[in-house]
Structure formats: structure tokens, C-alpha cells
Amino acid sequence: MKRVLVLAAACALVALLLIPVKATSIPTALQIGNQSLAAASCATRDTLWIHHFAAALYVPPREQPVIVLQDPKRPKAVQVEILNKSFLPRDVPQKYRRTLEEQLDAKTLNSVHSAWRSLNAGDRITLAYAPGPGLTLSVNERVVATTPDHGIVEALLKVWAENEPVPERVNRILAKHPCRR
């Protein structure tokens, strides 16, 4: 009887791990300042059956993401939900850390590092840019860091593109991971 219970529990656990993450866990829109942004690209990062995070890019409705991302006059946001922290590095990955060190003051950088180390499954990280206030990093709607300069958006995009021109990388990712509702 005990073996049957253990086997049933193991089967239930495997079944839960194989259930795909639903796109509904990603909001269809985000409010940034006084503007509603629509989800333009949605994806999960997976290794075999393990879902690491779900992410979405938000831009003004009917606008081209590749243009919006590079324009300091347009709002934009990225939201990431941590689904499993098993493979989450202890610290901000080196390629982003160098860029953040170049762009942020020490106090803001320390806030970012502290927030990263305390991330858990279920946490939502939002990077939102609005003209005027600039870039805001929030974890579960709690503001962690702000900077008024659009330069950090441009610098992070360049690092993310990994030596590929930003417009080409953005268009390729958008084509591969559109939000389907």
C-alpha cells in the first residue's frame, strides 16, 4: 500500500511538471503612467520540463516594438515572472552586471543586487520605461530602483542582442514568440 501511495505521488508530481505554463499567467496589458501597453511578445524559458520564467514585452498598442524599444519618447515594459528558481544564478549575470555598473550609481546598484538575491518563485519583475520618470525596476510592484535616463534601456538592449544589431534581434524574437490570445 505504501509503495502504491509513493508511486501515485511520484506520478502526480511528474504530471504537474509536464503541464505547460499557460499564456494567461502573463497579463495582456500593463499600465505605465497614463498609458496602457499591450503584450507584443510572450515566452517561457524552459529546460526539458522545467519552466524557469515567463516573460512579456509591452508596447503601446499597434506600434512596432523595434521602434518603440529604441525611442526615448515612447513607454515600454518587460515583465518576468519567476516560475522556478533552481537555475537562477545567485547574482545578476555578468554581462548585465557590467552594464548596470556603468549606468547606475552605487546605491541604486546595491538595491538591484539585493532584490536579485531575494527573488523567489512567483515573484514578478517589471522593468518599465516612461518618458519623464525614466526606467523603474519593481519586484512584485515594489519599486527597487529608478533612473531617469533612457541610455540604460539602450545599453541593456545592446547587451541582450549579443553583437547582433538590436532591430534584427528584436524582430527575430518577436516573430518567434508573439503573444497569442
C-alpha positions in Angstrom: 0.0 0.0 0.0 2.8 2.4 0.9 4.5 1.7 -2.5 1.3 2.5 -4.3 1.0 5.8 -2.5 4.6 6.7 -3.2 4.1 5.7 -6.9 0.9 7.8 -7.1 2.6 10.8 -5.6 5.5 10.5 -8.0 3.2 10.2 -11.0 1.2 13.3 -9.8 4.5 15.3 -9.4 5.6 14.3 -12.9 2.2 15.2 -14.3 2.4 18.6 -12.6 5.8 19.3 -14.0 4.7 18.4 -17.5 1.7 20.8 -17.5 2.7 23.7 -19.7 2.6 27.3 -18.4 -0.5 29.0 -19.7 -0.1 32.3 -21.5 -2.8 33.6 -19.2 -0.2 33.9 -16.4 1.2 36.8 -18.5 -1.1 39.9 -18.3 -2.4 41.0 -21.7 -1.7 44.7 -20.8 0.2 46.8 -18.3 -0.5 50.3 -17.2 2.7 52.5 -17.3 2.0 56.0 -16.2 -1.2 57.1 -18.0 -0.8 54.7 -20.9 -1.9 51.1 -21.4 0.7 48.9 -23.1 -0.2 45.7 -24.9 1.8 42.5 -24.7 3.7 42.2 -28.0 5.9 39.2 -27.3 5.5 36.4 -24.7 7.6 33.3 -23.9 8.8 31.0 -21.3 12.3 29.9 -20.7 12.4 26.1 -20.4 14.9 23.3 -19.8 13.2 20.0 -20.6 10.1 20.1 -18.5 11.3 22.8 -16.1 9.8 26.3 -16.7 12.2 28.9 -15.4 10.4 32.1 -16.1 7.6 33.6 -18.2 8.3 37.0 -19.9 6.5 39.5 -21.9 7.3 42.7 -23.8 4.8 45.5 -23.6 4.5 48.4 -26.0 1.7 50.9 -27.0 -1.0 49.1 -29.0 -0.5 48.9 -32.8 3.1 50.3 -32.5 6.1 48.5 -33.8 8.1 47.1 -30.9 11.5 47.5 -32.6 10.9 51.3 -33.0 9.3 51.7 -29.5 12.2 50.0 -27.7 14.8 52.4 -29.1 12.7 55.6 -28.8 13.1 57.6 -25.5 9.7 59.3 -26.2 7.7 56.1 -26.0 6.8 54.0 -23.0 7.7 50.3 -22.9 8.0 47.5 -20.3 9.2 44.0 -19.8 7.7 41.8 -17.1 9.2 38.5 -16.0 7.6 36.0 -13.6 10.0 33.6 -11.9 8.4 30.1 -12.1 11.3 28.1 -10.7 14.5 29.4 -9.2 16.5 26.2 -9.5 18.8 27.5 -12.2 18.6 31.2 -11.3 22.1 32.5 -10.7 22.9 33.8 -7.3 23.9 37.2 -8.7 22.9 39.3 -11.7 24.6 37.6 -14.8 28.0 39.2 -15.6 27.0 40.6 -19.0 24.2 42.6 -17.4 26.1 43.4 -14.2 28.8 45.2 -16.2 26.2 47.3 -18.0 24.4 48.1 -14.8 27.7 49.1 -13.1 28.4 51.6 -15.9 24.8 53.1 -15.9 23.8 53.2 -12.2 25.1 54.9 -9.1 26.3 52.7 -6.2 23.1 53.0 -4.1 20.8 52.0 -7.0 23.1 49.2 -8.0 23.1 47.8 -4.4 19.3 47.9 -4.5 19.2 45.9 -7.7 21.7 43.3 -6.4 19.8 42.9 -3.1 16.5 42.5 -5.0 18.0 39.9 -7.3 19.3 37.8 -4.4 15.9 37.7 -2.7 13.9 36.6 -5.8 11.7 33.6 -5.3 9.3 31.5 -7.5 6.1 33.5 -8.1 7.9 36.9 -8.0 7.2 39.4 -10.8 9.9 41.7 -12.0 8.9 44.7 -14.1 11.2 47.0 -16.0 9.1 49.9 -17.1 10.2 53.0 -19.0 8.1 56.1 -19.4 9.3 59.4 -20.8 9.9 61.8 -18.0 10.2 59.5 -15.0 12.5 57.1 -16.9 13.2 53.5 -16.0 11.7 51.8 -13.0 12.6 48.4 -11.7 9.9 46.8 -9.5 9.6 43.4 -7.8 6.0 42.5 -7.0 5.0 46.1 -7.6 7.6 47.4 -5.0 10.0 49.9 -6.6 13.6 48.7 -6.3 15.4 51.2 -8.5 14.8 54.2 -10.8 16.9 56.1 -13.2 15.7 58.9 -15.5 18.0 58.2 -18.4 16.9 56.1 -21.5 20.5 55.2 -22.0 20.2 52.3 -19.7 17.4 50.8 -21.9 19.7 51.2 -24.9 22.7 49.7 -23.1 20.7 46.7 -21.8 19.2 46.1 -25.3 22.7 46.1 -26.8 23.9 43.5 -24.3 20.8 41.4 -24.8 21.3 41.4 -28.6 24.7 39.8 -28.1 26.6 41.5 -31.0 23.6 41.2 -33.3 22.0 44.5 -34.5 19.2 45.3 -32.0 16.5 45.7 -34.7 17.3 42.3 -36.2 17.3 40.6 -32.8 14.1 42.2 -31.7 12.3 41.3 -35.0 13.5 37.7 -34.9 12.4 37.2 -31.3 9.0 38.9 -31.9 8.4 36.6 -34.9 9.4 33.6 -32.8 7.4 34.5 -29.7 4.3 36.5 -30.5 1.6 36.8 -27.8 -1.3 34.7 -28.9 -4.6 35.2 -27.2 
